[in-house]
Amino acid sequence: MESSIDWDEMFEYLPGMVVELKERPGVTYEIDCYEAMLVPPVWLVGDPRPRYPHELTILSRQAIQTCDLELHASLA
C-alpha cells in the first residue's frame, strides 16, 4: 500500500515555525498545524484559510518541538 502523504513536506512545515506569505512580504504567521489529508495542508495562527507550502517562506525553525519524549533515567 502506497501513501500519498508527503512526509518530507510534513516535517518541513512544523507547528510553531514562523513563516511569511510570499504574496504579502513582511506579514508573518506561526504555523498552527499541518493537516496531511487536507488540500491545502498548512494552517496558520490568525489566518482563516489554509495555505499551500509554495505560498510560504520559512523564516524561523527555532524552538520547535516535534514530539513529547521523556528522557529515560538510564540515559540521563
Rosetta constraint file for C-alpha pairs under 8 A:
AtomPair CA 5 CA 36 HARMONIC 6.18 0.50
AtomPair CA 5 CA 37 HARMONIC 7.50 0.50
AtomPair CA 6 CA 10 HARMONIC 6.20 0.50
AtomPair CA 6 CA 36 HARMONIC 7.67 0.50
AtomPair CA 7 CA 11 HARMONIC 6.30 0.50
AtomPair CA 8 CA 12 HARMONIC 6.20 0.50
AtomPair CA 9 CA 13 HARMONIC 6.39 0.50
AtomPair CA 10 CA 14 HARMONIC 7.04 0.50
AtomPair CA 10 CA 34 HARMONIC 6.50 0.50
AtomPair CA 10 CA 36 HARMONIC 6.94 0.50
AtomPair CA 13 CA 17 HARMONIC 7.07 0.50
AtomPair CA 13 CA 31 HARMONIC 7.29 0.50
AtomPair CA 13 CA 34 HARMONIC 6.71 0.50
AtomPair CA 13 CA 42 HARMONIC 7.43 0.50
AtomPair CA 13 CA 53 HARMONIC 7.82 0.50
AtomPair CA 14 CA 31 HARMONIC 6.66 0.50
AtomPair CA 14 CA 33 HARMONIC 6.70 0.50
AtomPair CA 14 CA 34 HARMONIC 6.83 0.50
AtomPair CA 14 CA 64 HARMONIC 7.31 0.50
AtomPair CA 14 CA 66 HARMONIC 7.32 0.50
AtomPair CA 15 CA 30 HARMONIC 7.34 0.50
AtomPair CA 15 CA 31 HARMONIC 4.84 0.50
AtomPair CA 15 CA 32 HARMONIC 5.03 0.50
AtomPair CA 15 CA 33 HARMONIC 5.09 0.50
AtomPair CA 15 CA 34 HARMONIC 7.30 0.50
AtomPair CA 15 CA 64 HARMONIC 7.15 0.50
AtomPair CA 16 CA 30 HARMONIC 5.52 0.50
AtomPair CA 16 CA 31 HARMONIC 5.28 0.50
AtomPair CA 16 CA 32 HARMONIC 6.50 0.50
AtomPair CA 16 CA 63 HARMONIC 7.53 0.50
AtomPair CA 16 CA 64 HARMONIC 5.95 0.50
AtomPair CA 17 CA 30 HARMONIC 5.52 0.50
AtomPair CA 17 CA 31 HARMONIC 5.45 0.50
AtomPair CA 17 CA 58 HARMONIC 7.31 0.50
AtomPair CA 17 CA 59 HARMONIC 7.62 0.50
AtomPair CA 17 CA 60 HARMONIC 5.74 0.50
AtomPair CA 17 CA 61 HARMONIC 5.42 0.50
AtomPair CA 17 CA 62 HARMONIC 7.11 0.50
AtomPair CA 17 CA 64 HARMONIC 6.78 0.50
AtomPair CA 18 CA 28 HARMONIC 6.65 0.50
AtomPair CA 18 CA 29 HARMONIC 5.67 0.50
AtomPair CA 18 CA 30 HARMONIC 4.53 0.50
AtomPair CA 18 CA 31 HARMONIC 6.41 0.50
AtomPair CA 18 CA 58 HARMONIC 6.24 0.50
AtomPair CA 18 CA 59 HARMONIC 5.44 0.50
AtomPair CA 18 CA 60 HARMONIC 5.05 0.50
AtomPair CA 18 CA 61 HARMONIC 7.10 0.50
AtomPair CA 19 CA 28 HARMONIC 5.54 0.50
AtomPair CA 19 CA 29 HARMONIC 5.43 0.50
AtomPair CA 19 CA 30 HARMONIC 6.20 0.50
AtomPair CA 19 CA 31 HARMONIC 7.13 0.50
AtomPair CA 19 CA 56 HARMONIC 6.12 0.50
AtomPair CA 19 CA 57 HARMONIC 5.39 0.50
AtomPair CA 19 CA 58 HARMONIC 4.42 0.50
AtomPair CA 19 CA 59 HARMONIC 5.12 0.50
AtomPair CA 19 CA 60 HARMONIC 7.00 0.50
AtomPair CA 20 CA 24 HARMONIC 7.51 0.50
AtomPair CA 20 CA 25 HARMONIC 6.50 0.50
AtomPair CA 20 CA 26 HARMONIC 6.65 0.50
AtomPair CA 20 CA 27 HARMONIC 5.67 0.50
AtomPair CA 20 CA 28 HARMONIC 4.41 0.50
AtomPair CA 20 CA 29 HARMONIC 6.27 0.50
AtomPair CA 20 CA 56 HARMONIC 5.58 0.50
AtomPair CA 20 CA 57 HARMONIC 5.11 0.50
AtomPair CA 20 CA 58 HARMONIC 6.52 0.50
AtomPair CA 20 CA 59 HARMONIC 6.76 0.50
AtomPair CA 21 CA 25 HARMONIC 6.16 0.50
AtomPair CA 21 CA 26 HARMONIC 7.85 0.50
AtomPair CA 21 CA 27 HARMONIC 6.30 0.50
AtomPair CA 21 CA 28 HARMONIC 6.72 0.50
AtomPair CA 21 CA 29 HARMONIC 8.00 0.50
AtomPair CA 21 CA 55 HARMONIC 5.97 0.50
AtomPair CA 21 CA 56 HARMONIC 4.84 0.50
AtomPair CA 21 CA 57 HARMONIC 6.44 0.50
AtomPair CA 22 CA 55 HARMONIC 5.60 0.50
AtomPair CA 22 CA 56 HARMONIC 5.57 0.50
AtomPair CA 22 CA 57 HARMONIC 6.40 0.50
AtomPair CA 23 CA 55 HARMONIC 7.29 0.50
AtomPair CA 29 CA 44 HARMONIC 6.10 0.50
AtomPair CA 29 CA 45 HARMONIC 6.29 0.50
AtomPair CA 29 CA 46 HARMONIC 7.36 0.50
AtomPair CA 29 CA 47 HARMONIC 7.89 0.50
AtomPair CA 30 CA 44 HARMONIC 5.73 0.50
AtomPair CA 30 CA 45 HARMONIC 5.55 0.50
AtomPair CA 31 CA 42 HARMONIC 7.15 0.50
AtomPair CA 31 CA 43 HARMONIC 6.10 0.50
AtomPair CA 31 CA 44 HARMONIC 4.47 0.50
AtomPair CA 31 CA 45 HARMONIC 6.06 0.50
AtomPair CA 32 CA 42 HARMONIC 7.78 0.50
AtomPair CA 32 CA 43 HARMONIC 5.44 0.50
AtomPair CA 32 CA 44 HARMONIC 4.90 0.50
AtomPair CA 32 CA 45 HARMONIC 5.24 0.50
AtomPair CA 33 CA 42 HARMONIC 6.16 0.50
AtomPair CA 33 CA 43 HARMONIC 5.31 0.50
AtomPair CA 33 CA 44 HARMONIC 7.06 0.50
AtomPair CA 34 CA 41 HARMONIC 5.41 0.50
AtomPair CA 34 CA 42 HARMONIC 4.66 0.50
AtomPair CA 34 CA 43 HARMONIC 6.20 0.50
AtomPair CA 35 CA 41 HARMONIC 4.82 0.50
AtomPair CA 35 CA 42 HARMONIC 6.43 0.50
AtomPair CA 35 CA 43 HARMONIC 7.64 0.50
AtomPair CA 36 CA 41 HARMONIC 5.69 0.50
AtomPair CA 37 CA 41 HARMONIC 7.12 0.50
AtomPair CA 39 CA 52 HARMONIC 7.56 0.50
AtomPair CA 40 CA 50 HARMONIC 5.75 0.50
AtomPair CA 40 CA 51 HARMONIC 5.29 0.50
AtomPair CA 40 CA 52 HARMONIC 4.89 0.50
AtomPair CA 41 CA 50 HARMONIC 6.31 0.50
AtomPair CA 41 CA 51 HARMONIC 6.39 0.50
AtomPair CA 41 CA 52 HARMONIC 6.27 0.50
AtomPair CA 41 CA 53 HARMONIC 7.85 0.50
AtomPair CA 42 CA 50 HARMONIC 5.32 0.50
AtomPair CA 42 CA 51 HARMONIC 5.03 0.50
AtomPair CA 42 CA 52 HARMONIC 6.17 0.50
AtomPair CA 42 CA 53 HARMONIC 6.84 0.50
AtomPair CA 43 CA 47 HARMONIC 7.45 0.50
AtomPair CA 43 CA 49 HARMONIC 6.94 0.50
AtomPair CA 43 CA 50 HARMONIC 4.58 0.50
AtomPair CA 43 CA 51 HARMONIC 6.34 0.50
AtomPair CA 44 CA 48 HARMONIC 7.82 0.50
AtomPair CA 44 CA 49 HARMONIC 7.86 0.50
AtomPair CA 44 CA 50 HARMONIC 6.85 0.50
AtomPair CA 44 CA 51 HARMONIC 7.80 0.50
AtomPair CA 51 CA 55 HARMONIC 6.59 0.50
AtomPair CA 51 CA 56 HARMONIC 7.79 0.50
AtomPair CA 52 CA 56 HARMONIC 7.31 0.50
AtomPair CA 71 CA 75 HARMONIC 6.67 0.50
AtomPair CA 71 CA 76 HARMONIC 6.65 0.50
AtomPair CA 72 CA 76 HARMONIC 6.60 0.50
